[in-house]
Amino acid sequence: MTTELWRGVFHSGSPSERQKVEELLESAEVFPFDHKASERAAKVFAELWAKGEPIGDLDTLIGGHALSLQMPLLTGNGHFFRITDLHIIAWS
């Protein structure tokens, strides 16, 4: 979800951060968030809520999207490990 990237840009107000995001998105393939992704994210939300381990709405959408695409998630956020069956590539 590119929202996380843009949120960082607007939070920082930095023109250099905006340029970095624009350059990254020019070279990256962005997958649409479709009904399948929405359903999977809702399931993730319900599973985490039932365990008392929610991770936040945006991160739930991101994790569910990765699962719906059967793709790994590159992240530095450890709470994504709470999502069952999500393949994570740690970014430090």
N, C-alpha and C positions, 0 to 999 in steps of 0.2 A: 504494500500500500504506500503510494507515494505521499500520502497525507503526513506520515511521520517525518519525512524529509522536509516537506514544505512547512510543517509546524516549526521545525528547528530554524528554518530560514526566517520566518516571521517573528519568532520569539527573539532571535538574536538581532534582527534588523541589519545584519551584515551583508553588504553587497558582495563580498567575496564568498560567503556561504551560499548566496543565491546562485552565483556563477558556478560553484562546485556542483550544486544540485542540477542545474540546467545541463552541464556537461555530462554528468552521470546519466541523466535521463535520455540524452541524445544517443548514448551508446548502449542503453539497456533495453531489453524487451520487457514491456509492461503488459501483464496479463489482466484482462478485465475481471472485475469482481461480479460474478454472475450469480444466478439462483443456486447453483451447486455450492459455490463458496459461501453464500449466505446461510444455507442450510447447515453446512459443516461448522461454520462459526457459531451458529446457535446451539448446535450439539455440544461443542467445546464449552461454551458458556454454561450450559446446564450441567455438564459433567463437573466442571471446576466449582460451580456454585454448590452442588451436592456434597462435594468434599470439603467445602469451606475454604477453598483456595483460589478465589477469583484473582485475575491478573489485570483487570482493566479492559474497558470496551475495545479500544483500538488494538491492543495486543491480542485480544481474543479474535478480532477480525483478521489480523495478520496471520495468526496461527491456523485458524480455520481455512484461510485462503491457501496457505501452503499445503495443508492436508488435502484440500479439494483438488489441487493440481498434482498431488503426489510428488512434491518437490521439497528439497531440504530448505531450511531457513538459516540464513547467516545472521547471527545476532551476538551481541555482547550482554544481553539480558538473560540472566539465569532463570527467571521465573517461567520462561518458555518450556523448561524441562518438565513443568507440571502437566503439560498437554500430552496425553497418551498417544503414542505412535507417531509423534512429530519428530522427524529427523533433523537434528540441529547441528550446524557447523559453527563452532565457537569462534567468535571474533574478539580478539583481545587488543 
